[in-house]
Amino acid sequence: MSPECVLTVSESLCRRVHRFFYPLSEIWVTLCSNHSGETDTYHVSVGRLFLLRCLFADAHTKVTWSREGRHDQSLPTGVEVRDGLLWFLPVQVSHNGSYTCEKRGMTGSSRITFGVSVSNKECPDPPETISIIRGVNEGLPCKQKEIFRLKNTRKIRWMKECHPVEGQRKRVSVDENGLMRLSAASEQDAGTYTCLVDINLDGKMYTAARSIQLNIKNNTFIAKPEVMFPKGKVVVVEEDTRVQLECLAYVGYSEDNETFMYWTVDGADTEDYEELSESWNYTRVSGKVFGRSTLSISKVRRQFLNVPISCYVSNLVGHKVGVMWLQEADRSALYTSLALCLAASLAVLAVMAAFLFFKVDLVLAYRKLLRRFSKQQAPDGKLYDAYVSFLHPDSLSSAETAMLALQILPEELEKKHGYSLYIRGRDDCPGEAVHDVIAATVRQCRRLIIILSPEIKSSADGKSEEEPLYENQNELCYEQNVGLYDALIQNEPQVILVEMGDSTVDYSCMSESLRYIKRKQGALTWKKPSVESDKLSRMRSNRNFWKNLRYHMPSVPAGTLQTFV
């Protein structure tokens, strides 16, 4: 709405009035029958109390009143403003005319003009018409909302054709809100009814009057409406998002049945909020007619959450209400799930990292525990846990290589951990057929340990030249050829490569099978301890080497396996 505008009577205004009064009266109201022209006209009688409220004004809205058609626009005598309402104390003939209220709020200002039509009749003209179906037990609303809000002591009286109703009907009841209940309405009940409210103000008695025209219809084909959905439905939404709510109601077998559908949010009309818009239409299914209404919320505000959002369907027979609630999505469960998933993922990653980092220690500890508490295992037919292959000092290997193979490995693996090693040069017998013995022994071992050393060889003429290990294919050890062949073809024995020294072993001059083993599983490195260090320091310097070597060795030494006779 622009900062300065005039709100004239329209269908939307009639809808607002209808929506407020219909749930109270439970009947169909055809409004604004006499509201025509440029203003919304109120019909009042001389001598009656009349209160006029500026539409949609609240406690935070500043309201000013003026009279149209006068030079100074001042209010006439007997008309005053109290708490934003225009009071006629009482109505006089000179009060006839147009009155404008101007609202100023946080969103700007607006002007609304009302017409006041004054008559000398005791009962004012009816500004609206109500229709009731013959034989239906319905009621007439008093339509004195502003008077009832005063909370003063009052007395309610009803007139028909400006004569007391009590003398014309026997079965009439009036509740505290002024609703006059008619039982089994008939054609004789049609006419003009006036609700009179006697009220004491400032020690004086006043009477407010409002008239309604009642018509009796004879229509037996209109069905009582029934809301199909919503029925207490809860819709989970996100704040500040767009949402559409659906309402479906059965209204009978004909679309020409004066049915009307509308929405309220926490009891307030949807037209009070710029974020809300509604539409509805008929749809026919299997001969039945349903009304479908859609409430569009362009932006879900906090005040729309956890309050009843009601869908009303009304016709001449009755009305029904369907209720739903908007509830903000609870992200705590999602956040908790995400946190748990993240924590679980991190825990799995941590366990995996810890396992990879401590894999060797964990496997060795498990073997030790298993060996202590489990029964002896059946033998696998092998006599030795490992065959140690190295080049002897008379060919290419250095004294350190021979020391590792002949002294250090047996001391660590055989004496401490009970493994059985076959070391050529220590365990073979002179005079044996070397190649036959090697082939048979390698196949009786569960592992093949190959010690590689990139050392400098001294030639016969005193010169020194660096000759890579296995440079000539003819110099390959037969035992290694046999072991590698079985390892690659039969997958046993498993090969363990041990590199000597800090220098890198040159695999380019070695056999393709050795290079393949290196690429597939890598190699362990034995570092030569310093001469000055003691025996304990020497052992600690290669602690990871011994752990990894034991990790690659069989889990149970051959000597501890059960023997079957």
Salt bridges, closest charged atoms under 4 A:
ASP40 OD1 - HIS35 ND1 2.58
GLU68 OE2 - ARG111 NH2 3.29
GLU80 OE2 - ARG82 NE 2.63
GLU102 OE2 - ARG104 NH2 2.99
ASP125 OD1 - LYS121 NZ 2.95
GLU128 OE1 - LYS143 NZ 2.35
GLU128 OE2 - ARG210 NH2 3.14
GLU146 OE1 - ARG53 NE 2.95
GLU146 OE1 - ARG149 NH1 3.57
GLU187 OE2 - ARG134 NE 3.37
ASP189 OD1 - ARG169 NH1 1.94
ASP198 OD2 - ARG157 NE 2.84
ASP202 OD2 - ARG82 NH2 3.51
GLU238 OE2 - ARG331 NH2 2.22
GLU239 OE1 - ARG302 NH2 2.69
GLU258 OE2 - LYS217 NZ 2.31
ASP269 OD2 - ARG19 NH1 3.14
GLU271 OE2 - ARG15 NH1 3.90
GLU271 OE1 - ARG16 NE 3.02
GLU275 OE1 - ARG301 NH1 2.87
GLU278 OE1 - ARG15 NH2 3.79
GLU278 OE2 - ARG19 NH1 3.17
GLU328 OE1 - ARG302 NH1 2.91
ASP361 OD1 - LYS547 NZ 2.99
ASP380 OD2 - ARG446 NE 3.07
ASP385 OD1 - ARG446 NH1 2.91
GLU400 OE2 - LYS528 NZ 2.99
GLU411 OE2 - LYS535 NZ 2.77
GLU412 OE1 - LYS416 NZ 3.39
GLU412 OE2 - HIS417 NE2 3.43
GLU414 OE2 - ARG426 NH2 3.11
ASP427 OD1 - ARG426 NE 2.97
GLU467 OE1 - LYS457 NZ 3.73
GLU479 OE1 - ARG424 NE 2.84
ASP486 OD2 - ARG443 NE 3.37
GLU492 OE2 - LYS382 NZ 3.54
GLU499 OE2 - LYS518 NZ 3.21
GLU512 OE1 - ARG515 NH2 2.63
GLU512 OE2 - ARG519 NH2 3.24
